Structure formats: structure tokens, C-alpha cells
Amino acid sequence: MDGGGTKTKWLLTDTFGNKIDTLLETGCSHPQIGVKQVCLSIQCAVNELLERNHALIQNLAGICLGVPCYGEVPDADRYIFKYLSSCFENLPLTICNDVELGFWGAQPEGRGIHLVAGTGAIAYARNPSSSQAARCNGWHYLLSDEGSGYWLGMLAISLYLKEDDGRIEKGALHDIVSVELGIQNALDMTLYYDSHLAGKRKEIAALQELLSKAAKKGDQAAIQAYQTAAHELALSASALKNKLFPDCSSISVSYSGGIFKNGRLIFDALDKELKRDGLYRTSPILSPEFGGIWLAAKSCHLDSPNLLSRLKEQQ
């Protein structure tokens, strides 16, 4: 399971890496829906996949669950681990933060830095030479998550207000937001926020798409927003390099998450920032859910021949 704040992807394969079934569910972040609902949604999704494929729980070789915010709130971690361990008793079970699925998918050899920028943002790195791992960013969507969809969505609101009241030059963003949200001015925006957006992380993150449209139409403030996002993401990568690879001159940085669908809008600035600190961007080898299969196989010591190459073919 590759869990997220907006959507959750499930993947079922056989032990040779052949894809059997997939499932797409809503987000499973416990700050948004609560720990009980996270556990229930996981249990229901596993049961659905098994039922659809006429399988029993004991037929599973192993389970890997990438759970948003796992490892950050001790009480929530304990509840999730206890509940799911009882659901999947006697099965090899790996529960980790969803960033680890992205990491193992992108860098299956287990060495390097991985950036996630979707609804939230987080970075993870692992150095097998020192048996160390570390993370940056993603501490709380109101306090951290710089470079994320939510962060960019809030910035889109701020820029709209500035374009409307004259603090910055009015560009494409103002027209795009006005049309898409059905508002006319700054006062409308404040009312719209209070009635439709306040406290809704997913909906605010979706505003990033309007910011992206504006940037692609030449809105300078929107373009600068993505350059700033790239800077923030690169800061996390650089911090992890300093922690885990202080003596290495060149370290790979992989990525996953919806923000990177913006292509050159984010990558051009990110590549410049990374190069400055002896880092280079590399495309992920596997998507996060396939990374979860790879991690599950490693965790339950499955040594299927050519598993990695087969997973690559199945994407």
C-alpha cells in the first residue's frame, strides 16, 4: 500500500513480481481521518483485494504498508501497529512511512536520497555503508511541508489576493482562479476560503493545479512559486547529504509525487539547486507501490530470481 493524503494505491503481485490486481482508494492520513479509520480502511482494502482474487489471508507471503505520518506520532503508531498486527497475525508485516516506499521504489539498491512532493512533502535518505537513515520536512502540514501541494495551494491563495489588491502585478493566476472558483475579488476569496477550504488539506492542495496553469501561461508570481518550491525541496536533499554523505562528492536524488508532474516547471530550478550542492536528479526505477512490493519481498526474505526486472516490466 502506498498511502497518501489525497489517494491511496494498492498493488497485489505474486512472488515473482507479476501484477495481479490494483486498487485506488481515498487518502489515509490519520491527522485527516483519524487512526481508527486508517486501520479500518486498510483492513477493508486487503479483504477486497483477497475476495476479488479468490484468495485467503494465509495465501499472502507478506504485506508492506506505507502509512502517511507513520513514525511521527507515538500514540498513533502504537495503535496502528497493534491493530494491524492482530489483523494480519502470523504474516510478515512491514509498516513504514510512505516515503520509504518511494525511496525503495526509486532506489532499490537502498542508497541515496528521495524527495516526495504530493499533498505533503518529505525527504528520506539511506546510507547502507553506515547503516543510517534520516528524513527532512513533512513534520506538520501547517508548520512544515514546504514544496508540497498544500503549501503551493496556500501560496496560490496568497498570490491571488496580492494580484487582486495591487501588491503585485495582476497576471494569469487572477483570471484562472476567478473562473475556476467562481469568485471576483479578494473579499470573495476570503469568503470562499472560510466556507469551502478551511481545514481541508486535499482541497487546498488541488489549487496547486491552478497555480501550475498560471505559471505555464507566463504568470511571473506563479513561476517564482515553483522556483521557491524547488529551493525548499533542494534544502531537504542538501540537509540529508550533509547528515549521511558528508564525504561524498556526488549523490543521487530521486523523486515521487504529483508536484513533479509539472515537469520542467519544477525540474529546471530543482536541477540547478541540486547541482550547487553536489547532488543530481535521477528518475525513479519503480513507482512507490512497486517499491512496496520490493520492500515486502526483502522483509520476508523472498529471493525470487529476476524480481526487480519483472517489477520494472509490470509498471
WOFEN-V832570 format. One record per residue. PSI is psi as a letter, one per 20 degrees, with the letter a starting at -180 (NA if undefined). Layout:
((PSI) (PSI))
This chain:
((p) (n) (q) (r) (h) (g) (q) (p) (p) (q) (p) (p) (r) (r) (i) (i) (j) (p) (p) (g) (q) (r) (p) (p) (r) (r) (q) (l) (p) (h) (h) (g) (i) (q) (h) (g) (h) (g) (g) (g) (h) (g) (g) (h) (g) (g) (g) (g) (g) (g) (g) (h) (j) (l) (r) (q) (h) (i) (i) (p) (h) (r) (p) (p) (o) (o) (p) (p) (j) (p) (j) (h) (o) (g) (g) (g) (g) (g) (g) (g) (g) (g) (g) (h) (h) (h) (h) (l) (p) (j) (p) (o) (p) (p) (p) (r) (q) (h) (h) (h) (g) (g) (g) (h) (g) (h) (m) (i) (i) (k) (p) (a) (q) (p) (p) (p) (n) (c) (g) (a) (p) (q) (q) (q) (q) (p) (o) (h) (h) (j) (k) (q) (q) (r) (r) (q) (r) (k) (h) (p) (h) (i) (i) (c) (k) (p) (i) (r) (g) (g) (g) (h) (g) (h) (h) (g) (g) (g) (h) (g) (h) (h) (h) (g) (j) (j) (h) (r) (p) (p) (a) (h) (g) (g) (g) (g) (g) (g) (g) (h) (i) (l) (r) (h) (a) (g) (g) (h) (g) (h) (g) (g) (g) (h) (h) (h) (h) (p) (j) (n) (g) (g) (h) (g) (h) (h) (i) (h) (h) (h) (g) (g) (g) (g) (g) (i) (j) (j) (o) (h) (h) (g) (g) (h) (g) (h) (h) (g) (g) (g) (g) (g) (h) (h) (g) (g) (g) (h) (g) (h) (g) (h) (g) (h) (l) (h) (j) (p) (h) (p) (p) (q) (o) (r) (q) (q) (q) (h) (h) (i) (i) (i) (c) (h) (h) (h) (h) (g) (h) (g) (g) (g) (g) (g) (h) (h) (k) (k) (q) (q) (p) (q) (q) (q) (g) (q) (r) (g) (h) (h) (h) (h) (g) (g) (h) (g) (g) (g) (h) (j) (k) (p) (l) (p) (p) (k) (g) (g) (h) (g) (h) (g) (h) (i) (NA))
